[in-house]
Amino acid sequence: MAETKYIFVTGGVSSSLGKGIIAASLAKLLQARGFRTTIQKLDPYINVDPGTLNPYEHGECYVTEDGAETDLDLGHYERFLNVNTSQANNVTTGRIYQSVIEKERRGEFLGKTVQVVPHITNEIKERIQILGKRKEYDIVITEIGGTVGDIESLPYIEAVRQLKWELGDDNALIIHLTLVPFLSAAGELKTKPTQHSVKTLMESGLKADILVCRTEHELSDDIRRKLAIFCNVRQEAVIQSIDAPTIYDVPNLMLKEGLDTVTLKKLELPDETTPNLEQWNKFLDRHKNPKAEVRIGLIGKYVELQDSYKSILESFIHAGAENEVKVNVESIHSEFINENTIKNKISHLDAVLVAPGFGERGIEGKIDAVQFARENGLPFLGICLGMQMAVIEFARNVLKLKGANSTEMDDTTKHPVIDIMEEQKNITHMGGTMRLGAWDCHLSDKSIIHDVYGTADIKERHRHRYEYNNKYKEQLDKAGLRSTGVNPETGLVEVVELQDHPWFVGVQYHPEYKSTVASPHPLFVAFVKAAYEYSKKKS
């Protein structure tokens, strides 16, 4: 293909309609036809990245292989496509303005008055085309965050308008995702919100080429015809996106609706092959027809919002399907765990995962959960802060180091078994300054973690400031909490595991970021298998 084609996904009427899932599903269908496809997200908030945002504000912060802190939708993109994303796949208003202001300070605008048009819009257009200009992709799908009509989104909409005009109609198209609500009092679906949303989009100079309509009920031919006429699209381009039991059903639903066919036709691309979804559908079959069930406790402090641990929850789905078991995740708030409640909250579980996080709130509950798992032979996985809690618990209760802690929680502790990285001590900026992205790790022979990966050398993604304190390594190893994964360059401990326990592993990195439908993460696969083995022994 001579030129990269661009698809823009906008949203209307309401937020949280699933633009990311629609974008990922279309990308999956196009990829399954043989097109090299990637997805990027344009986020209208002024934060430079979501790294400093509370998970309650924006869900989890996803980290790419190259160390970018990004929107959680990039996790969907990777899980669906099994292709790594990068810094170029996520753009925020903060990053756009930061770049333009830096250029102005360097004198790149030759004394011109810096304005939203053309300077901000030019920067946006440049960011949109970075992936396309690499000549690695046939199609770039760009999801525009927010809802059409938002003040924050206007520069993005204007940039897309300009870019569509520059590229030509055959090289770019607009997919508008909107809501068709069902009014129970009237007993019918209403199209007026969608009509208004499309009108708002047109007022900004953009015409929707394809309408994807989120709905709880089937769209009749009459409704599709009405939407086509009033929204100025072909009837075949009115696509129904009905509620599905799982997000992994959506590619098949979009295939049935012909979203990929309409897209290829509008972009004047060949439509000669049928999407190869054989592996995808095998995964779906295993996911929907498990042979057993396990119950795993997810212990964290942001459990009220499921998106806070999105990648972990999806990793359980992938690993569950691989083991042909259904993973029932029980979210447990660590603030409500103490010595009086611990048995009631955890004893019925088949395994425990202590989740990542920051700050001291809920820490003691996590430590109590680790102790229960260690003393009762309950399969345990600690991720990042969860691994650090395992080290603290062991230091306190086995080594008897009174008050052992992390300097993140107590900077006066006599036993800082977890301490801040030396190079982090003089950092004043919080955003983008942690240990981020993929780092090497060497695994010890004859260890659980080596058996999990089947290799001695791995590379996993990180997002943290505080580290295992090597001053206590000899003591901890000798007492039974072995350091079985170490970064070969820095000597920093990446993995700990208990010597005399059926399955107890803590990892400093975030394995959940690399689990996909096509490649379930081996650590989650092994953990779910351990939970299943434990459940069989209980029954």
C-alpha positions in Angstrom: 0.0 0.0 0.0 1.3 3.4 -1.0 -0.4 5.5 1.7 -1.5 5.0 5.3 -5.2 5.3 5.8 -6.6 7.0 8.8 -9.8 6.3 10.8 -11.1 8.7 13.5 -13.4 7.5 16.2 -15.5 10.2 18.0 -18.1 9.9 20.6 -21.4 11.7 21.3 -24.4 11.9 23.7 -22.6 10.3 26.6 -19.2 9.3 27.8 -18.2 5.7 28.6 -19.9 4.2 25.5 -16.9 2.2 24.6 -15.0 4.0 21.9 -11.8 2.1 22.9 -13.5 -1.3 22.5 -15.1 -0.3 19.2 -11.7 1.0 17.9 -9.9 -2.2 19.2 -12.6 -4.5 17.7 -12.4 -2.8 14.3 -8.6 -2.9 14.4 -8.8 -6.6 15.2 -11.1 -7.3 12.2 -8.8 -5.3 9.9 -5.7 -7.1 11.4 -7.4 -10.5 10.9 -7.8 -9.6 7.2 -4.1 -9.0 6.9 -3.9 -5.2 7.3 -1.1 -3.8 9.5 -3.1 -1.8 12.0 -2.5 0.3 15.1 -4.6 2.5 17.4 -3.8 5.8 19.2 -5.7 7.7 21.8 -6.1 11.5 21.9 -7.0 12.6 25.4 -8.4 16.1 26.0 -7.3 16.6 29.6 -4.5 19.0 30.4 -2.4 16.6 32.4 0.7 15.7 30.5 0.0 12.1 31.2 -2.3 10.1 33.6 0.7 9.2 35.8 -0.2 11.7 38.5 -4.0 11.0 38.4 -5.7 9.1 41.2 -7.2 5.8 39.8 -10.6 7.0 41.0 -10.3 9.9 38.5 -9.3 8.0 35.4 -9.0 4.3 36.1 -5.6 2.6 35.9 -2.5 4.1 34.4 -1.3 1.8 31.7 2.5 1.6 31.0 3.9 0.8 27.5 7.1 -1.1 26.7 9.0 2.2 26.1 7.9 3.6 29.5 5.0 5.9 28.6 2.3 6.3 31.2 -0.9 6.2 29.2 -4.6 5.9 29.2 -6.1 2.5 30.1 -7.5 2.2 26.5 -4.0 1.4 25.3 -4.4 -1.8 27.4 -7.4 -2.8 25.3 -5.5 -2.1 22.1 -2.7 -4.4 23.1 -4.9 -7.1 24.5 -6.9 -7.2 21.3 -4.1 -6.8 18.7 -1.2 -8.5 20.6 1.0 -5.7 19.3 3.0 -3.3 21.6 2.0 0.4 21.7 4.3 3.3 22.5 4.4 6.9 23.6 3.2 7.8 20.1 0.0 6.0 20.7 -1.2 8.3 23.5 -1.4 12.1 23.2 -2.8 14.5 25.7 -3.7 18.2 25.5 -1.0 18.8 28.2 1.6 17.2 26.0 0.5 19.1 23.0 0.6 22.5 24.7 3.9 21.6 26.4 5.5 20.9 23.0 4.1 24.1 21.4 5.2 26.3 24.3 8.7 24.8 24.2 8.9 25.5 20.5 7.8 29.1 21.1 10.5 29.5 23.8 13.1 28.2 21.3 12.0 30.8 18.8 10.7 28.3 16.2 7.6 30.4 15.3 9.7 33.4 14.1 7.9 36.0 16.1 4.4 34.8 15.1 1.5 35.1 17.6 1.0 31.5 18.9 -2.6 30.4 18.5 -4.9 27.3 18.8 -5.2 27.5 15.0 -2.7 26.9 13.4 -0.1 26.1 16.0 -2.0 23.7 18.3 -3.9 22.1 15.5 -0.7 21.6 13.5 0.9 19.9 16.5 -2.1 17.6 16.8 -1.9 16.7 13.1 1.8 16.0 13.4 1.2 13.6 16.4 -1.7 11.8 14.6 0.6 11.1 11.6 3.7 10.0 13.5 2.7 6.3 13.4 1.5 6.5 9.7 4.8 8.1 8.6 6.8 5.2 10.0 5.4 3.1 7.1 4.9 0.2 9.5 1.1 0.4 9.3 -1.5 0.3 6.6 -4.2 1.8 8.8 -4.0 4.0 11.9 -7.2 4.3 14.0 -7.3 7.4 16.2 -9.8 7.5 19.1 -10.6 11.0 20.3 -11.4 11.1 24.0 -14.4 12.9 25.5 -17.7 13.7 23.8 -18.4 15.9 20.8 -19.3 19.4 22.0 -16.9 19.4 24.9 -14.8 22.6 24.9 -11.7 20.5 25.6 -12.2 18.4 22.4 -12.6 21.3 20.0 -8.9 21.6 18.9 -8.9 17.9 18.2 -12.0 18.0 16.1 -10.7 21.0 14.1 -7.3 19.2 13.6 -9.2 16.2 12.2 -11.3 18.4 10.0 -8.2 19.9 8.5 -6.4 16.5 8.2 -9.3 14.9 6.5 -9.4 17.7 3.9 -5.6 17.4 3.4 -5.6 13.6 3.1 -8.7 13.3 0.9 -12.0 11.4 1.5 -10.5 8.1 0.3 -7.7 8.2 2.9 -9.6 9.1 6.0 -13.0 8.5 7.5 -15.0 9.4 10.6 -16.7 6.8 12.8 -19.1 8.4 15.3 -20.1 6.3 18.3 -23.4 7.4 19.9 -26.1 6.3 22.2 -29.6 5.3 21.1 -31.5 5.2 24.5 -34.5 3.1 25.3 -37.3 4.9 27.1 -39.2 2.3 29.1 -42.2 4.7 29.6 -42.6 5.1 25.9 -41.4 1.5 25.1 -39.2 2.6 22.3 -35.7 3.5 21.2 -35.2 7.3 20.6 -32.9 8.6 17.8 -33.1 12.3 18.7 -29.9 12.3 20.9 -27.9 10.8 18.0 -29.4 13.3 15.5 -28.3 16.2 17.8 -24.9 14.7 18.3 -24.3 14.3 14.6 -25.5 17.9 14.1 -23.0 19.1 16.7 -20.2 17.2 14.9 -21.3 18.8 11.5 -21.2 22.3 13.1 -17.5 21.7 13.6 -17.1 20.8 10.0 -17.0 17.0 10.3 -19.4 14.6 8.7 -19.8 11.1 10.1 -19.1 8.4 7.6 -20.2 5.6 9.8 -22.5 5.6 12.8 -22.0 3.0 15.6 -25.1 3.0 17.8 -24.8 1.7 21.4 -28.1 0.2 22.4 -29.7 -2.2 24.8 -32.2 -3.3 22.2 -32.0 -4.4 18.6 -32.2 -1.6 16.0 -35.1 -2.2 13.6 -34.7 -1.4 9.8 -37.0 1.6 10.3 -34.7 3.1 13.0 -31.6 2.4 10.9 -33.3 4.1 7.9 -34.4 7.1 10.0 -30.8 7.5 11.4 -29.4 7.2 7.9 -31.6 9.9 6.5 -31.3 12.4 9.4 -27.6 11.8 9.9 -26.6 11.8 6.3 -25.0 8.4 6.2 -25.7 5.2 4.1 -28.1 2.7 5.8 -25.4 0.1 5.6 -23.2 2.4 7.6 -25.6 2.5 10.6 -23.9 -0.1 12.8 -25.6 -1.6 15.9 -23.4 -2.1 19.0 -25.7 -3.9 21.4 -24.8 -4.8 25.0 -22.6 -7.9 25.0 -21.8 -10.4 27.8 -18.1 -9.7 27.4 -16.0 -7.1 25.5 -14.4 -10.0 23.7 -17.7 -10.7 21.9 -17.6 -7.2 20.2 -15.3 -8.1 17.3 -17.7 -10.9 16.2 -20.7 -8.5 16.7 -19.0 -5.9 14.5 -18.1 -8.5 11.9 -21.8 -9.6 11.8 -22.8 -5.9 11.4 -20.3 -5.5 8.6 -18.3 -2.6 10.2 -15.1 -3.8 8.6 -16.7 -4.2 5.2 -18.1 -0.7 5.2 -14.8 0.7 6.4 -12.8 -0.9 3.6 -15.3 0.2 1.0 -15.1 3.8 2.2 -11.3 3.8 2.2 -11.2 2.1 -1.2 -9.3 -0.9 0.2 -9.6 -4.5 -1.1 -12.3 -6.5 0.5 -11.3 -9.9 -0.7 -10.4 -11.9 2.4 -12.5 -13.1 5.4 -11.2 -12.2 8.8 -9.3 -15.1 10.4 -10.6 -15.2 13.9 -9.9 -18.8 14.6 -7.6 -18.3 17.6 -9.8 -15.5 18.9 -12.9 -17.8 18.8 -11.0 -20.6 20.5 -10.3 -18.3 23.4 -13.9 -17.2 23.5 -15.1 -20.8 23.6 -12.8 -21.7 26.5 -13.8 -18.5 28.3 -17.5 -19.2 28.0 -17.3 -22.9 28.7 -15.1 -23.4 31.7 -14.8 -26.8 33.3 -14.3 -25.5 36.8 -14.3 -22.3 38.9 -11.9 -20.7 41.4 -12.4 -17.7 43.7 -9.5 -15.3 43.9 -9.3 -12.3 46.3 -8.1 -9.0 44.7 -6.9 -7.0 47.7 -6.4 -3.3 47.0 -7.5 0.2 48.0 -9.2 1.3 44.8 -11.6 -1.7 44.5 -14.8 0.5 44.3 -13.8 1.4 40.7 -13.2 -1.7 38.6 -11.2 0.3 36.0 -8.5 0.9 38.7 -7.3 -2.7 38.2 -8.5 -3.2 34.6 -5.4 -5.0 33.3 -5.3 -7.4 36.3 -9.0 -8.3 35.8 -8.5 -8.9 32.1 -5.4 -11.0 32.8 -7.5 -13.2 35.0 -9.9 -13.7 32.0 -7.0 -14.7 29.7 -5.5 -17.0 32.3 -8.8 -18.5 33.2 -9.5 -19.4 29.6 -6.1 -20.9 29.3 -6.8 -23.1 32.3 -10.4 -23.7 31.3 -11.6 -22.4 34.6 -13.8 -19.4 35.5 -12.0 -16.9 37.7 -14.4 -15.3 40.2 -12.6 -12.2 41.4 -13.7 -11.0 44.9 -12.6 -7.4 45.4 -11.6 -6.8 49.0 -10.8 -3.3 50.3 -7.6 -3.5 52.3 -8.7 -0.8 54.7 -11.3 -3.2 56.1 -8.9 -6.0 56.7 -7.6 -6.5 60.2 -6.9 -9.3 62.7 -10.6 -9.5 63.5 -12.0 -9.6 60.0 -9.2 -11.4 58.1 -10.4 -15.0 58.5 -14.0 -14.1 57.4 -12.8 -12.2 54.4 -10.0 -14.5 53.1 -10.4 -18.1 54.4 -12.9 -19.1 51.8 -10.7 -18.0 48.9 -8.6 -20.2 46.6 -5.9 -17.6 46.2 -5.0 -14.0 47.0 -3.5 -11.2 44.9 -2.3 -8.1 46.7 -2.5 -5.3 44.2 -0.3 -2.4 43.3 -0.8 1.1 44.7 0.7 4.2 46.3 0.6 5.8 49.8 0.0 4.5 53.3 -3.8 4.1 53.3 -4.8 0.5 53.6 -1.2 -0.8 54.0 -1.7 -2.7 57.2 -4.6 -4.6 55.8 -2.5 -5.7 52.9 0.2 -6.9 55.3 -2.4 -8.9 57.3 -3.6 -10.5 54.0 0.0 -11.5 53.1 0.5 -13.0 56.6 -2.7 -15.1 56.3 -1.7 -16.4 52.9 1.9 -17.2 54.1 0.8 -19.0 57.2 -2.1 -20.9 55.7 -0.5 -22.1 52.5 -2.9 -20.0 50.3 -1.6 -19.3 46.8 -0.3 -15.7 46.8 0.7 -13.2 44.1 2.0 -9.8 45.1 2.4 -7.2 42.3 4.6 -4.1 42.9 3.4 -2.7 46.2 2.0 -6.2 46.9 5.5 -7.7 46.6 6.8 -5.0 48.9 4.1 -5.8 51.5 5.3 -9.4 51.4 8.8 -8.3 52.2 7.6 -6.1 55.0 5.4 -8.8 56.5 8.2 -11.4 56.4 10.7 -9.0 58.0 8.3 -8.2 60.8 6.9 -11.6 61.6 9.7 -14.0 60.7 12.9 -12.0 61.1 11.3 -10.1 64.0 12.5 -6.8 62.8 10.1 -4.6 64.8 8.6 -1.7 62.8 10.0 -2.9 59.5 8.5 -0.8 56.8 8.9 1.1 53.5 10.2 4.6 53.7 7.2 5.5 51.5 5.0 4.8 54.5 7.4 5.6 57.4 10.6 7.6 56.6 11.8 7.1 60.2 11.6 3.3 60.3 14.6 1.6 61.8 14.3 -1.2 59.3 13.6 0.2 55.8 13.4 -3.2 54.0 11.8 -1.2 51.1 13.5 2.1 50.3 13.5 4.8 47.7 15.9 4.4 44.8 19.0 6.5 45.2 18.5 8.3 41.9 15.0 9.2 43.0 16.0 11.0 46.2 16.6 14.4 44.6 13.7 14.4 42.2 11.1 17.1 42.8 8.7 16.5 39.8 6.3 13.6 40.4 5.1 13.0 36.8 7.0 10.6 34.6 9.9 10.2 37.0 9.4 6.7 38.3 11.2 3.5 37.0 9.1 3.0 34.0 8.8 0.6 31.0 10.5 -2.7 30.2 13.5 -3.8 32.3 15.6 -7.0 32.2 15.3 -9.6 34.9 17.4 -12.8 35.4 15.6 -15.7 37.1 17.2 -18.2 39.4 17.3 -21.9 38.5 15.1 -24.3 40.5 12.5 -21.6 41.4 8.8 -21.2 40.9 9.3 -18.1 38.7 11.8 -19.9 36.4 9.3 -22.8 36.0 6.6 -20.2 35.2 8.5 -18.6 32.3 10.5 -21.6 31.2 13.6 -19.3 30.6 16.2 -17.5 32.7 16.0 -14.1 31.2 12.8 -12.0 30.9 11.8 -8.4 30.3 8.8 -6.9 32.2 7.3 -3.4 32.6 7.7 -1.3 35.8 6.0 1.7 37.4 7.4 2.5 40.9 9.9 4.6 42.9 10.6 2.4 45.9 12.7 -0.8 45.8 13.6 -3.9 47.8 16.5 -2.8 50.0 19.5 -5.1 49.2 21.0 -4.4 52.7 18.4 -7.0 54.0 18.8 -9.4 51.2 21.1 -11.9 52.9 18.9 -12.0 56.0 15.7 -12.5 54.0 17.1 -15.1 51.7 18.6 -17.1 54.6 15.2 -17.1 56.5 13.3 -18.4 53.4 12.1 -15.4 51.4 14.3 -16.0 48.4 15.3 -13.4 45.8 14.8 -15.4 42.6 14.7 -12.6 40.1 17.3 -9.8 39.8 18.0 -7.0 37.4 21.4 -7.9 35.9 22.6 -4.3 35.5 21.4 -2.7 38.8 21.3 -5.7 41.1 17.8 -4.7 42.2 15.5 -7.5 43.3 12.6 -8.1 41.0 11.1 -11.3 42.4 10.7 -12.9 45.8 9.2 -16.3 46.6 8.8 -18.4 49.7 10.8 -21.5 50.0 8.4 -23.6 52.0 5.0 -22.7 50.5 2.9 -24.3 47.8 2.8 -21.1 45.6 3.9 -17.7 47.0 5.4 -15.2 44.5 5.9 -11.4 44.7 7.1 -9.4 41.7 8.2 -5.8 41.6 7.1 -5.4 38.0 3.5 -5.4 36.5 2.9 -8.6 34.5 -0.7 -7.6 33.9 0.4 -5.0 31.3 1.7 -7.7 28.9 -1.2 -10.2 29.0 -3.2 -10.5 25.8 -5.9 -12.8 24.3 -3.3 -14.4 22.0 -0.6 -14.5 24.8 -2.0 -14.9 28.3 0.7 -13.9 30.7 2.5 -17.1 32.1 2.6 -15.7 35.7 -1.2 -15.3 35.7 -1.7 -18.7 34.0 0.5 -20.3 36.7 -1.2 -18.4 39.5 -4.7 -19.4 38.4 -3.5 -23.0 38.0 -2.2 -22.9 41.6 -5.6 -21.6 42.8 -7.4 -24.4 40.9 -5.1 -27.1 42.5 -5.7 -25.5 45.9 -9.5 -25.6 45.4 -9.4 -29.3 44.5 -7.6 -30.1 47.7 -10.2 -28.2 49.7 -13.1 -30.0 48.2 
